[in-house]
Amino acid sequence: MRKVLSLIVIIAMLAASFIGLGTTALAANDVEFNVVSNVTELLEAGEVEFTATVTNNTGSTIYPTGILYSCNGHLFNELYDAPIANGDFAEIVFTCFVTEDMIDSEFSFSFESDAPGSSPTDTLTITRKIASIILAASGTASKTLAGVGDLITFSFALENQGEATVDEIVVSAPELNDGDPLRAEFSLVSTQSYTVVYKHTMDEEIIVNPVVTYTSGGVDQPPIVLTPIELRLESRNVETLLTVDNKNPVAGEEVTFTLRITNNGNVRYTNMKVTMNGEPVDFPANNLNPGNDYTEQYTRSYTVSTDVVFKVSLKDHNGLTVSTSSNTISIQLPVDEADLQSKLRFTMTVDRPRLTSEGTINFTGTVTNASVYQLTDISVDEETLGNVFSATELTASATKQLAFTADINETTTYNFVLTAKDRNGKVYIINAEPIEVTVSSVAPTPTPFDDAAVIDENGNELTLNNGSTGVGSLGPLGIVAIVLLALVVVVGLALLALWRRGKSSSGGSPGRSPAPRKKPTARKPVKKPSRNYRDRNNF
């Protein structure tokens, strides 16, 4: 502005000269002098850079000696000795430390040179700057959709973007920590930042309204009301519905399944993967946002009855993999009753088919369904034992084992019967091979001596205790013993007769020389039998 005014004055003076002098030459101007500073205000004492511009309009070269300036009693002298030619200018840069008492005081500058009568001046003022108070604050939650018991982390970021120090900073929310400060109060100098962290356990849906209060220079500042943070409880409700156009096809006939997946909750899912009875299949969507609904169809054919189910795996908003399954649809082919009857087998066995007395026997059995059809109401019964086994179902190509015990006291034949139903309610009956268990008692065999005759000392046969004689009570072995004894006696008598005959003929026959006489041997005395002795060889 000062330059503009100076220019206006010069133009006015030139105009006056032209008016007054006509064609007379213009008079030369003096030295132009202007000073500016790099700052116009200071928050506190500090270094200030000044730039003085000197323009020589004197018509000849001038030789500066320096710049004099003063402010609030402080005097300064900035030397400069380079010549400035006519019509040329020079910029003189110098610095000055502006103290607290120089702020808001006028600086007076004066240019000194050898130009006679030319000492131009200039002034400027460095004003005191009012420190700005700017506290930036924001609040976030680690997640806003959570389940009961989940830990939520709140972060409140604070930064002093002003020039003044802020003190007594307090972050609070009526809905958290019973409304008490989430951290003890603290201060931040200019450009300093800090984050207040608070952890909250989710128990219900709430809207958090954070507030930041603070002071600066001992003066309360307007509170900062942050954007509310809404916490919502998770609602996981993914519906997977499976339908089919024909549940009872003939073998090889194609059927069409329709799979519909709907997200009725508020949780967003990603990375969807779908399988059909364990086989991965394509699905039109990868993400499942709340409210989304997707449908896809699949065509298949079957030669045996089959249960069909779809399974879906997804990743939730927390990055966890979850899964869900559709309803199960049973594809039932017509039942071939003859084939089922031929492939339903039933056997029974027993561990002891023969017993010598009453006791306990163990039965085991096997029921095999080698068909492709599922059976229900499985039952094994026996007329005397009743129901010995039951099962609600027997799946295709499955086997069931049964075992039980029974007490027996007489020979018995067991007839086990298996009954089962197919899905149409037809009953199938199979009879196991009959099992006969024999119970037989065996009498003890007497020894030969049990029926031997009892003889007294006179040779008389005694009567047994039961009134019968010894011979009458003899068994087969006793009779055999008597026969053998009789044969021995007969043979002995025959040998005795032969011996006697040979002795009587020992006197010699005419024409034969007599046999040499043996030397007599001493004979052993023969004990005379008692009167009661009976010679059993004398019949």
C-alpha positions in Angstrom: 0.0 0.0 0.0 2.8 2.4 0.9 4.4 1.7 -2.5 1.1 2.5 -4.2 0.8 5.7 -2.3 4.3 6.7 -3.1 3.7 5.9 -6.8 0.6 8.1 -6.8 2.5 10.9 -5.2 5.3 10.6 -7.8 2.7 10.5 -10.7 1.0 13.6 -9.2 4.3 15.4 -8.9 5.2 14.6 -12.5 1.8 15.7 -13.7 2.2 19.0 -11.9 5.7 19.4 -13.4 4.3 18.8 -16.9 1.5 21.3 -16.3 3.7 23.9 -14.8 6.8 23.5 -16.9 5.4 22.3 -20.2 8.3 20.7 -22.1 10.8 21.3 -19.2 12.7 18.0 -18.1 11.5 16.1 -15.0 13.4 16.5 -11.8 15.2 13.4 -10.5 13.6 11.4 -7.7 15.2 10.4 -4.5 16.1 6.9 -3.3 13.1 4.6 -2.8 13.2 2.4 0.4 10.8 -0.3 1.4 11.0 -3.0 4.2 8.9 -6.2 4.6 9.1 -9.1 7.1 8.6 -12.9 6.6 5.9 -12.9 9.4 3.5 -10.3 10.4 2.6 -11.8 13.8 4.2 -13.9 16.4 2.7 -16.2 19.0 5.8 -15.7 21.2 9.3 -14.2 20.9 11.2 -15.5 18.0 13.5 -14.8 15.0 12.1 -12.6 12.2 13.6 -12.1 8.8 13.4 -8.6 7.2 14.0 -7.7 3.5 14.7 -4.1 2.5 14.4 -3.1 -1.1 16.4 0.0 -2.2 15.8 1.6 -5.6 18.3 4.3 -6.9 16.4 7.1 -8.8 19.0 9.8 -8.1 20.6 9.9 -11.5 23.9 8.7 -10.2 25.5 5.8 -8.4 25.0 5.8 -4.7 27.0 4.1 -2.0 24.9 2.7 0.9 26.4 2.7 4.4 23.7 0.6 6.1 20.2 0.5 7.5 19.3 1.8 10.9 16.2 0.6 12.7 14.7 0.7 16.2 11.8 -0.9 18.1 10.6 -0.2 21.6 14.0 1.3 22.7 16.1 -1.4 20.9 18.5 0.0 18.3 20.0 -2.0 15.4 22.4 -1.2 12.6 22.6 -3.5 9.5 25.7 -2.7 7.4 25.6 -2.7 3.6 28.4 -1.2 1.4 27.7 -2.4 -2.2 27.2 0.5 -4.7 23.8 0.8 -6.4 23.9 2.3 -9.9 21.3 4.8 -11.1 18.0 3.1 -12.0 19.1 -0.1 -10.3 17.9 -1.6 -7.0 19.2 -3.9 -4.3 17.6 -6.3 -1.7 19.2 -6.3 1.7 18.1 -9.3 3.9 18.8 -9.3 7.6 17.3 -11.0 10.7 16.3 -9.8 14.2 15.2 -11.7 17.3 11.9 -10.1 18.3 11.5 -10.2 22.0 8.1 -10.3 23.8 8.2 -6.5 24.4 8.9 -5.9 20.7 5.7 -7.7 19.7 2.9 -5.3 18.9 5.5 -2.4 18.7 6.4 -0.5 15.6 9.8 -1.0 13.9 11.3 2.2 12.3 13.8 1.7 9.5 16.1 4.3 7.9 18.3 3.8 4.8 21.7 5.5 5.0 23.9 6.4 1.9 26.2 9.0 0.5 23.3 10.5 -1.5 22.9 14.1 -0.2 19.6 14.7 1.5 18.4 11.2 0.8 17.6 9.1 3.9 14.3 7.4 3.2 12.5 5.6 6.0 9.9 2.9 6.5 8.0 1.3 9.3 6.2 -2.0 10.1 4.7 -3.8 13.2 4.9 -7.5 14.2 1.7 -8.1 16.0 1.0 -10.8 18.7 -0.7 -13.8 17.3 -3.6 -15.4 19.3 -2.8 -19.1 19.7 -5.3 -21.3 17.9 -7.1 -24.0 19.9 -7.9 -27.0 17.7 -8.5 -30.4 19.2 -9.4 -33.1 16.6 -11.2 -36.2 17.9 -12.8 -39.3 16.4 -14.2 -42.6 17.8 -14.5 -46.1 16.3 -15.4 -49.6 17.5 -13.6 -52.8 16.6 -17.0 -54.1 15.3 -20.5 -52.8 15.5 -22.2 -56.2 14.9 -21.5 -58.7 17.7 -22.9 -61.6 19.7 -23.6 -61.6 23.4 -20.3 -61.9 25.3 -18.1 -60.6 22.5 -15.5 -58.1 23.5 -15.8 -54.7 21.7 -12.7 -52.4 21.6 -13.4 -48.6 21.4 -10.7 -46.3 20.1 -10.9 -42.5 20.5 -8.2 -40.7 18.6 -7.2 -37.2 19.8 -4.8 -34.8 18.1 -3.9 -31.2 19.1 -3.9 -29.5 15.7 -3.8 -26.0 17.3 -1.0 -23.8 18.6 -2.2 -23.7 22.2 -1.8 -26.5 24.7 -5.0 -28.3 25.7 -5.4 -29.6 29.2 -7.8 -31.7 31.3 -8.9 -33.8 28.3 -11.7 -36.3 29.3 -13.4 -38.8 27.1 -16.7 -40.3 28.3 -20.0 -41.8 27.2 -23.1 -42.2 29.3 -23.5 -45.8 27.9 -20.0 -46.9 28.8 -18.3 -47.4 32.2 -21.4 -46.1 34.0 -20.8 -42.7 32.4 -17.4 -42.3 34.2 -14.3 -41.1 32.2 -12.9 -43.9 30.1 -9.4 -42.7 31.1 -7.9 -40.2 33.6 -7.7 -36.7 32.2 -4.5 -35.7 30.4 -3.0 -32.9 28.3 -1.7 -32.5 24.7 0.8 -29.9 23.5 0.6 -28.6 19.9 0.9 -31.4 17.3 0.8 -34.1 20.0 -1.7 -37.0 19.6 -3.1 -39.8 21.8 -5.7 -42.6 21.6 -8.0 -43.6 24.4 -8.8 -47.3 24.3 -11.7 -48.8 26.2 -13.0 -52.5 26.1 -16.7 -53.3 26.4 -18.4 -56.7 26.7 -21.4 -56.9 24.5 -24.6 -57.7 26.4 -27.3 -55.8 24.6 -27.8 -53.4 21.6 -26.8 -49.9 22.5 -26.0 -46.5 20.8 -22.8 -45.0 22.3 -22.6 -41.2 22.4 -19.0 -40.2 23.1 -18.1 -36.7 24.4 -14.7 -35.0 24.8 -14.2 -32.1 27.2 -11.0 -30.1 27.7 -9.6 -26.7 28.7 -6.9 -24.4 27.3 -5.2 -21.7 29.3 -7.4 -22.5 32.3 -10.5 -21.7 30.3 -13.2 -24.4 29.6 -13.5 -25.0 25.9 -16.7 -26.1 24.1 -17.1 -29.9 24.4 -16.6 -32.1 21.3 -19.6 -34.3 20.6 -18.5 -37.3 18.5 -20.6 -39.3 16.0 -22.7 -41.9 17.8 -21.6 -45.5 17.5 -24.4 -48.1 17.3 -23.7 -51.6 18.5 -26.1 -54.3 17.2 -26.6 -57.9 18.2 -25.9 -60.5 15.6 -28.8 -62.1 13.9 -27.7 -65.3 12.1 -30.5 -66.6 10.0 -29.5 -68.3 6.7 -32.4 -70.4 5.3 -31.5 -73.2 2.9 -34.5 -74.7 1.2 -34.3 -77.7 -1.1 -37.1 -79.0 -3.4 -37.4 -81.6 -6.2 -39.9 -82.0 -9.0 -40.2 -85.8 -8.6 -39.4 -87.8 -5.5 -40.3 -91.2 -7.0 -38.7 -91.6 -10.4 -38.0 -94.8 -12.2 -34.4 -95.9 -12.4 -32.4 -93.6 -14.7 -35.1 -90.9 -14.9 -33.8 -87.3 -14.5 -35.1 -85.2 -11.6 -34.5 -81.5 -11.0 -33.5 -80.1 -7.6 -34.0 -76.4 -6.7 -31.8 -74.9 -4.0 -32.7 -71.5 -2.5 -30.5 -69.7 0.0 -31.8 -66.7 1.8 -30.0 -64.4 4.4 -32.8 -63.3 6.8 -30.3 -62.1 9.4 -28.0 -59.0 9.7 -24.7 -60.8 9.3 -22.8 -60.5 5.9 -21.2 -63.7 4.6 -18.6 -64.2 2.0 -16.7 -67.1 0.3 -19.8 -69.3 -0.2 -19.2 -73.0 -1.1 -22.0 -75.4 -1.9 -21.9 -79.3 -2.0 -24.5 -81.8 -3.0 -24.1 -85.1 -1.0 -20.4 -84.1 -0.6 -19.9 -83.2 -4.3 -18.9 -79.5 -4.9 -21.3 -77.7 -7.2 -21.5 -74.3 -8.7 -23.6 -71.6 -7.1 -24.5 -68.2 -8.7 -23.3 -66.1 -5.7 -20.1 -65.8 -3.7 -21.3 -63.2 -1.1 -24.5 -63.4 0.9 -25.5 -59.9 2.2 -28.4 -59.4 4.6 -31.6 -59.6 2.7 -30.1 -61.4 -0.3 -31.8 -64.4 -1.9 -30.2 -66.8 -4.5 -31.6 -69.8 -6.3 -30.0 -72.5 -8.5 -31.2 -75.8 -10.1 -29.4 -79.1 -10.4 -30.4 -82.1 -12.6 -29.6 -85.7 -11.6 -30.7 -89.3 -12.3 -30.6 -92.3 -10.0 -30.6 -96.1 -10.2 -31.0 -96.7 -6.5 -33.0 -94.9 -3.8 -30.9 -92.0 -2.3 -31.1 -89.3 0.3 -30.1 -85.9 -1.1 -28.9 -83.0 1.1 -27.0 -79.8 0.3 -24.4 -78.2 2.6 -23.3 -74.6 2.5 -20.1 -73.1 4.1 -19.6 -69.4 4.5 -17.3 -66.9 6.2 -18.9 -64.4 8.5 -18.0 -60.8 9.2 -15.5 -62.0 11.8 -13.7 -64.2 9.3 -14.9 -67.4 10.9 -16.2 -70.3 8.7 -19.8 -71.4 9.5 -21.9 -73.9 7.7 -25.6 -74.8 7.3 -27.5 -77.7 5.7 -30.6 -77.9 3.6 -33.5 -80.2 4.4 -33.1 -83.8 3.2 -35.1 -85.2 0.3 -35.4 -88.9 -0.2 -35.4 -90.1 -3.8 -37.3 -93.4 -3.6 -37.3 -95.7 -6.6 -40.1 -98.3 -7.0 -39.6 -101.3 -4.7 -38.7 -104.6 -6.5 -40.3 -107.0 -4.0 -38.9 -110.1 -5.5 -35.4 -108.6 -5.5 -35.8 -107.4 -1.9 -37.1 -110.8 -0.7 -34.1 -112.6 -2.3 -31.6 -110.3 -0.7 -33.0 -110.4 2.8 -31.2 -113.0 4.8 -31.6 -114.4 8.3 -29.6 -117.0 10.2 -29.6 -118.3 13.8 -27.1 -120.5 15.7 -26.7 -121.9 19.2 -23.5 -122.6 21.1 -24.6 -126.0 22.7 -27.0 -128.1 20.7 -26.6 -131.1 23.2 -26.8 -131.0 27.0 -26.6 -133.7 29.6 -28.7 -131.7 32.0 -30.8 -128.6 32.2 -28.8 -125.4 31.7 -28.4 -122.1 29.8 -27.7 -121.8 26.0 -26.6 -118.8 24.0 -28.2 -117.9 20.6 -26.6 -115.6 18.0 -28.2 -114.4 14.8 -27.5 -112.2 11.7 -30.0 -110.1 9.7 -28.6 -108.9 6.4 -30.3 -106.5 4.0 -28.3 -106.8 0.8 -30.9 -104.9 -1.2 -31.0 -101.2 -2.1 -34.1 -100.5 -0.1 -34.4 -99.4 3.5 -36.5 -101.7 5.8 -38.4 -100.7 9.0 -40.0 -102.5 12.0 -37.4 -105.3 12.2 -38.5 -108.1 14.5 -37.2 -111.6 15.4 -39.6 -113.8 17.3 -39.8 -117.5 18.5 -43.0 -119.3 19.6 -41.7 -120.3 23.0 -39.2 -117.4 23.7 -41.3 -114.6 22.3 -39.7 -111.5 20.8 -35.9 -111.7 21.0 -34.9 -108.8 18.9 -36.3 -105.5 17.5 -35.0 -102.6 15.5 -36.7 -99.5 14.0 -34.9 -99.7 10.7 -32.3 -101.6 8.6 -30.7 -99.4 5.9 -29.8 -100.7 2.5 -26.7 -103.0 2.4 -26.7 -103.1 6.2 -26.3 -106.0 8.7 -27.5 -106.3 12.3 -26.3 -108.8 14.8 -28.4 -110.2 17.7 -27.5 -112.3 20.8 -29.5 -113.6 23.7 -29.6 -116.5 26.2 -32.3 -119.0 27.2 -32.8 -121.6 29.9 -33.6 -125.2 28.8 -34.5 -128.3 30.8 -35.7 -130.6 28.1 -35.2 -131.3 24.4 -36.7 -128.5 22.4 -36.8 -127.4 18.8 -36.6 -123.6 18.2 -38.2 -121.9 15.2 -37.1 -118.3 14.7 -39.0 -115.9 12.4 -37.9 -112.6 11.0 -40.4 -109.9 9.9 -39.6 -106.5 8.2 -41.5 -103.9 6.2 -40.5 -101.9 3.1 -41.5 -98.3 2.6 -44.8 -99.3 1.1 -45.7 -101.2 4.2 -45.3 -104.7 2.7 -44.2 -107.3 5.3 -41.5 -109.7 4.5 -41.2 -113.0 6.5 -38.1 -115.2 6.7 -37.9 -118.4 8.8 -34.5 -119.5 10.0 -33.4 -123.1 10.0 -34.9 -124.9 13.0 -32.5 -125.4 15.9 -32.9 -128.5 18.0 -31.3 -128.6 21.5 -31.2 -132.1 23.1 -31.2 -132.7 26.9 -30.3 -136.4 27.8 -29.5 -138.0 31.2 -26.9 -140.8 31.3 -27.1 -143.4 34.3 -23.7 -144.4 36.0 -22.2 -147.8 34.9 -21.6 -150.3 37.8 -18.3 -152.1 38.2 -18.2 -156.0 37.7 -17.8 -156.5 41.4 -21.0 -154.8 42.3 -23.1 -157.9 41.2 -20.6 -160.7 42.2 -22.0 -163.5 44.4 -21.3 -163.3 48.1 -20.3 -166.7 49.5 -20.0 -167.5 53.2 -17.4 -169.8 54.7 -19.6 -172.9 54.0 -19.9 -172.1 50.4 -23.4 -170.9 50.6 -24.5 -167.8 48.5 -25.7 -165.0 50.7 -28.7 -162.8 50.0 -28.1 -159.1 49.2 -29.5 -156.3 51.3 -32.3 -155.7 48.8 -33.5 -159.3 49.1 -32.1 -160.6 45.7 -29.3 -163.1 45.3 -26.0 -162.2 44.0 -26.5 -163.8 40.6 -29.9 -162.4 40.2 -28.5 -158.9 40.5 -25.6 -159.4 38.1 -25.4 -157.1 35.2 -23.9 -157.9 31.8 -20.4 -157.5 33.0 -21.1 -159.9 36.0 -22.5 -162.6 33.6 -19.4 -162.3 31.4 -17.2 -162.7 34.4 -19.0 -165.9 35.5 -18.7 -167.4 32.0 -15.0 -166.7 31.9 -14.6 -168.2 35.4 -16.4 -171.4 34.2 -14.2 -171.7 31.2 -11.1 -171.5 33.4 -12.5 -174.2 35.7 -13.2 -176.5 32.7 -9.8 -176.0 31.3 -8.2 -176.7 34.7 -10.2 -180.0 35.1 -9.2 -181.2 31.6 -5.5 -180.5 32.3 -5.8 -182.4 35.7 -7.4 -185.4 34.0 -4.6 -185.6 31.4 -2.1 -185.3 34.1 -3.6 -188.3 36.1 -3.8 -190.4 33.0 -0.1 -189.9 32.2 0.8 -190.9 35.8 -1.2 -194.2 35.8 0.6 -195.3 32.6 4.0 -194.7 34.0 4.4 -198.5 35.2 5.6 -199.4 31.7 4.3 -201.4 28.8 5.6 -204.8 27.5 8.4 -204.3 25.1 9.4 -201.0 26.5 12.2 -200.2 28.8 11.0 -198.7 32.0 11.4 -195.0 32.3 14.2 -193.9 34.4 13.1 -193.2 37.9 13.3 -189.6 39.1 14.9 -188.8 42.2 12.2 -188.3 44.7 11.9 -184.8 45.8 10.8 -183.6 49.2 7.1 -182.9 49.2 5.7 -179.9 50.8 3.3 -180.7 53.6 -0.2 -180.2 52.4 -2.4 -178.3 54.7 -5.6 -180.2 55.4 -8.6 -178.2 54.6 -11.0 -177.4 57.3 -14.3 -179.2 57.6 -16.1 -176.2 56.3 -14.0 -175.9 53.2 -15.7 -176.5 49.9 -13.8 -177.5 46.9 -15.3 -175.3 44.2 -13.7 -177.4 41.5 -15.7 -180.4 42.7 -19.0 -180.3 40.9 
